[in-house]
Amino acid sequence: MITTRRTLLKAGALGIGLAATPGLSPAARPRRTRVLLATNEPWGTYHAQPLLTEAKRRGWELIQVVPDLTQIKPGDPVRVATLTDVPQADLLVVNGAEAWPADVAKALNRLPMAASSLAYLKPVEAPGAKEFRPRLELVTAASPAESEVFGAYLGWRRRVRMVGSAQTDTLPKYAPRKDRVLVLTSVTHPDQTGNAAPGTQLLLDAAAKLEAAGKHIVVGLHPREDRTLWDRYELSSLGSVPESATVECAVGIPGTVFPIVAAVGVPLVGCVDPKLQVPDYILSVCSSTIDSPEEAVSAIENAKPASRGAVFDAVGPIGGSARRLYSAWHATIQSTRCNLTAATPISTR
């Protein structure tokens, strides 16, 4: 075949024509897979942040739906949208069945829905769970124990898929420094984003006892904690999980981060206020618990790392967790794609 200049010109013209065809234009190409997330803590974007790396790797968009932008800090890496400007999407994921996820689910009632546990909950069926169950295409949790709790919370009698926790995908190497103790705070006062956990005064007093005994205190602040309560100590700039790799022991109010810190290999002591209610699996990764500041020094000096069995039961398989979660979401999207419609909100209440 002889290629002439005329042939090339015709081919070029044809290429331009095809590029200009509406069906093949960049604007008309299939958009990236998009997942919307609604959490029990309406502005709690810190739950979504560990999931961003895998979203980027896959070329997906993960967008958290929030009531408004008043509690979103400038530079927050998590993309957010309100119900008035939420874009088309392929899946709605909720991490609980409290008021805000219920509002979002009601507004986006034509969108396939999954429930993925991203923070600890109590093993008691939530008031709104009954409304969620008929719509749920998938339920995931990190570990055997969390699966059991999340299933009870949702009143879910079917399979809960165990995927692990994305925060364990990049665990730091444990290299403790002598007499360095990490204090893991909770939230002293409830706010619009979520509730508080009792025990802050106990933890403050315990930290003072440890400092008096010669321990260097570094504080891993909960994202919603009042940092002024702790400014007499070193406040970690790394975050609780990376910082935990530098300490001999951690003491704090048991919460979602405890199993992750236990997976690093750090011995944990739980400060347990009588009013505190957390699932047993979180307490199981503690070497011991204290309910008096006078017990803090002895508990720290005798603390041991959690057993492998306790860590697995609490945090699930380590490594590749974000990939497993996204793969489960992808399978759900694929199975429901033929029925997908635009995620157009019909109401904000």
C-alpha positions in Angstrom: 0.0 0.0 0.0 1.3 3.4 -1.0 0.7 6.2 1.5 0.3 9.6 -0.2 0.2 13.1 1.2 -3.5 13.1 0.2 -4.1 9.9 2.2 -2.4 11.4 5.3 -4.5 14.6 5.0 -7.7 12.6 4.7 -6.7 10.5 7.7 -5.9 13.7 9.7 -9.2 15.2 8.8 -11.0 12.0 9.8 -9.1 12.1 13.2 -10.1 15.6 13.8 -13.7 14.8 12.9 -13.7 11.8 15.3 -12.2 14.0 18.1 -14.9 16.5 17.6 -17.7 13.9 17.7 -19.7 14.5 20.9 -19.7 10.8 21.8 -15.9 10.8 21.9 -15.1 14.2 23.3 -13.2 14.4 26.6 -16.3 15.8 28.3 -18.4 12.8 27.2 -15.9 10.2 28.3 -16.9 8.1 31.3 -16.2 9.9 34.5 -14.1 8.5 37.3 -15.7 6.1 39.8 -17.0 8.3 42.6 -17.9 7.2 46.2 -19.8 9.5 48.6 -19.2 9.1 52.4 -21.4 10.1 55.3 -20.2 9.6 58.8 -21.8 9.7 62.3 -19.5 12.7 63.0 -20.8 15.0 60.2 -17.6 17.0 59.7 -15.2 14.2 60.8 -13.1 14.1 57.6 -10.3 12.4 59.6 -12.2 9.1 59.1 -11.8 9.5 55.3 -8.2 10.6 55.2 -6.6 7.1 55.5 -8.6 6.1 52.4 -7.3 8.8 50.1 -4.1 7.0 49.0 -6.0 4.0 47.6 -8.6 6.3 45.9 -5.7 8.1 44.1 -4.1 4.9 43.1 -7.3 3.7 41.5 -8.2 7.0 40.0 -11.4 7.2 42.0 -12.9 10.2 43.8 -13.9 9.9 47.5 -16.1 12.8 48.6 -17.4 13.2 52.1 -20.9 14.7 52.4 -21.1 17.4 55.1 -23.9 19.6 56.4 -22.0 22.8 55.4 -18.5 24.0 55.3 -18.3 25.8 58.7 -16.2 23.0 60.3 -14.0 22.3 57.4 -10.4 23.6 57.8 -8.6 25.2 54.9 -6.2 22.7 53.3 -8.1 19.6 54.4 -7.1 17.0 51.9 -10.5 15.3 52.0 -12.8 16.6 49.3 -16.3 17.5 50.7 -19.7 18.4 49.3 -23.0 19.5 50.8 -26.4 18.1 49.8 -27.0 21.1 47.7 -24.0 20.5 45.5 -23.3 16.8 45.7 -22.2 15.4 42.4 -23.3 12.3 40.6 -21.8 9.2 42.2 -21.7 5.4 42.0 -22.1 4.5 45.7 -23.0 6.0 49.1 -21.1 4.6 52.0 -22.2 5.3 55.6 -20.1 4.5 58.7 -23.1 4.5 61.0 -26.8 5.0 61.3 -27.0 8.2 63.3 -28.8 11.4 62.4 -26.5 12.8 59.7 -26.0 9.5 57.7 -29.7 9.0 57.9 -30.3 12.5 56.4 -27.9 11.8 53.6 -29.3 8.4 52.9 -32.8 9.9 52.7 -31.8 12.7 50.4 -29.8 10.3 48.1 -32.4 7.6 48.2 -31.8 6.3 44.6 -28.1 5.6 45.2 -26.8 2.1 46.0 -25.6 2.1 49.6 -23.0 0.3 51.7 -22.0 0.5 55.3 -18.3 0.4 56.3 -17.2 0.7 59.9 -14.5 3.4 60.2 -14.7 4.0 64.0 -15.8 2.1 67.0 -19.5 1.7 67.8 -21.5 0.0 70.5 -23.0 -3.4 69.9 -26.5 -2.1 70.3 -28.8 -1.6 67.4 -29.0 2.0 66.4 -32.5 3.6 66.1 -32.0 4.4 62.4 -30.6 1.0 61.4 -34.0 -0.5 60.5 -34.4 2.1 57.8 -30.9 1.4 56.4 -31.0 -2.4 56.2 -33.2 -2.8 53.1 -30.9 -0.6 51.1 -27.5 -2.1 52.1 -25.7 -3.9 49.4 -22.6 -4.5 51.4 -21.4 -4.2 55.1 -17.7 -4.2 55.9 -15.6 -4.0 59.1 -12.0 -4.3 60.0 -11.8 -7.4 62.2 -13.7 -10.4 63.6 -14.6 -8.4 66.8 -15.5 -5.2 64.9 -17.6 -7.2 62.4 -19.6 -8.7 65.3 -20.1 -5.2 66.9 -21.0 -3.5 63.6 -23.4 -6.3 62.7 -25.2 -5.8 66.1 -25.2 -2.0 65.7 -26.9 -2.4 62.3 -29.1 -5.3 63.3 -27.5 -7.0 60.3 -27.9 -10.8 60.2 -26.0 -11.4 57.0 -22.3 -11.5 56.2 -20.1 -8.6 57.4 -17.0 -8.6 55.1 -13.7 -8.4 57.0 -11.3 -6.1 55.2 -8.8 -4.8 57.9 -8.1 -1.2 58.7 -6.5 1.2 56.2 -4.5 2.7 59.0 -2.5 -0.5 59.3 -1.3 -0.5 55.7 1.6 1.8 56.5 2.5 1.0 60.1 5.7 2.6 61.3 8.7 0.5 62.6 8.6 0.3 66.3 11.7 2.0 67.8 10.9 3.2 71.3 12.9 5.7 73.3 13.5 5.2 76.9 11.0 6.8 79.4 8.9 8.3 76.5 5.2 7.8 77.0 2.4 8.7 74.6 -0.9 10.1 76.0 -3.9 9.3 73.7 -6.7 11.8 74.3 -10.3 11.6 73.5 -12.8 14.5 73.3 -13.4 16.5 76.4 -16.6 18.3 75.3 -19.2 17.2 72.8 -19.8 19.4 69.8 -21.7 19.5 66.5 -19.4 16.9 65.0 -19.8 14.2 67.7 -19.9 13.2 71.3 -17.2 13.2 74.0 -15.8 10.3 76.0 -15.5 10.6 79.8 -12.1 10.3 81.5 -10.1 13.4 80.5 -9.5 14.5 84.1 -8.3 11.0 85.0 -6.0 11.1 82.1 -4.7 14.6 82.9 -3.9 13.5 86.4 -2.3 10.3 85.3 -0.1 12.2 82.9 1.0 14.5 85.7 1.9 11.5 87.9 4.0 10.0 85.0 5.8 13.3 84.4 6.6 13.6 88.1 8.1 10.0 87.9 10.5 11.1 85.2 8.6 10.1 82.1 8.6 12.4 79.0 5.1 12.9 77.9 4.1 13.4 74.3 0.4 13.9 73.5 -1.4 12.4 70.6 -4.5 14.6 70.3 -7.8 13.4 69.1 -8.7 15.7 66.1 -11.5 17.3 68.1 -9.8 17.5 71.4 -9.2 20.9 73.1 -5.4 21.2 72.7 -5.1 23.9 75.4 -5.8 21.3 78.0 -2.5 19.6 77.0 -0.2 22.5 76.1 2.1 22.0 79.1 3.3 18.8 77.3 4.9 18.1 73.9 2.1 17.9 71.4 2.9 15.4 68.7 3.3 16.8 65.2 3.3 13.4 63.6 -0.1 12.1 64.7 -0.9 9.3 67.2 0.0 6.3 65.2 3.4 7.4 63.8 4.3 8.9 67.2 3.4 5.6 68.9 6.5 4.0 67.3 8.7 6.3 69.4 7.4 5.5 72.9 7.9 2.8 75.4 4.2 2.8 76.3 0.9 4.6 75.6 -1.8 5.5 78.0 -5.1 7.0 77.1 -8.9 6.9 76.9 -9.6 3.7 74.9 -10.9 4.5 71.4 -10.6 3.7 67.7 -6.9 4.3 67.6 -6.1 1.8 70.3 -6.1 -1.4 68.1 -3.9 0.5 65.5 -1.4 1.5 68.1 -1.4 -2.1 69.5 -0.6 -3.3 66.0 2.5 -1.2 66.0 3.6 -3.2 69.0 3.2 -0.6 71.7 2.0 -1.7 75.2 -1.2 0.1 76.1 -2.8 1.2 79.4 -6.4 2.3 79.3 -7.8 5.1 81.5 -11.3 3.9 82.2 -13.9 6.2 83.7 -16.9 4.5 85.2 -19.1 6.2 82.6 -17.0 5.1 79.6 -18.6 2.5 77.4 -16.4 0.9 74.7 -16.5 -2.5 73.0 -14.6 -5.3 74.8 -12.2 -5.8 71.9 -10.7 -2.3 72.4 -10.1 -3.0 76.1 -8.7 -6.4 75.2 -5.6 -4.8 73.5 -4.8 -3.0 76.8 -2.1 -4.5 79.0 -4.2 -3.2 81.9 -6.7 -0.5 82.8 -6.7 2.1 85.5 -9.4 4.1 87.2 -7.1 6.1 89.5 -4.1 8.3 88.6 -2.1 6.8 91.4 -2.1 3.5 89.4 -0.5 5.1 86.3 3.2 4.7 87.1 3.0 1.1 88.1 0.8 0.2 85.1 3.2 1.9 82.7 6.3 0.2 84.1 4.6 -3.3 84.0 2.8 -2.9 80.6 3.2 -5.6 78.0 2.3 -5.6 74.3 -1.1 -7.1 73.3 -1.0 -10.7 72.0 -1.1 -11.5 68.3 -4.5 -13.0 68.8 -5.9 -9.9 70.5 -4.5 -7.6 67.9 -6.0 -9.7 65.0 -9.4 -9.9 66.7 -9.4 -6.1 67.2 -7.8 -4.8 64.0 -8.1 -7.7 61.5 -5.6 -8.5 58.7 -2.7 -6.1 58.4 -1.6 -4.8 55.0 -3.6 -4.3 51.9 -6.7 -3.3 53.9 -7.6 -0.2 51.8 -7.3 -2.3 48.6 -9.7 -4.9 50.1 -12.2 -2.2 51.1 -12.1 -0.6 47.7 -12.4 -4.0 45.9 -15.5 -4.7 48.0 -17.0 -1.3 47.0 -16.0 -1.9 43.4 -17.8 -5.3 43.3 -20.9 -3.7 44.8 -20.8 -0.9 42.2 -20.4 -3.4 39.4 -23.3 -5.6 40.6 -25.7 -2.6 40.9 -24.4 -0.5 37.9 -27.3 -1.4 35.7 -29.7 0.2 38.1 -27.6 3.3 38.9 -29.2 6.7 38.6 -27.9 10.2 39.3 -27.3 11.0 42.9 -29.6 14.0 42.8 -30.8 15.0 46.3 -34.5 15.3 46.7 -34.4 16.7 50.2 -32.0 17.9 52.9 -34.1 16.5 55.7 
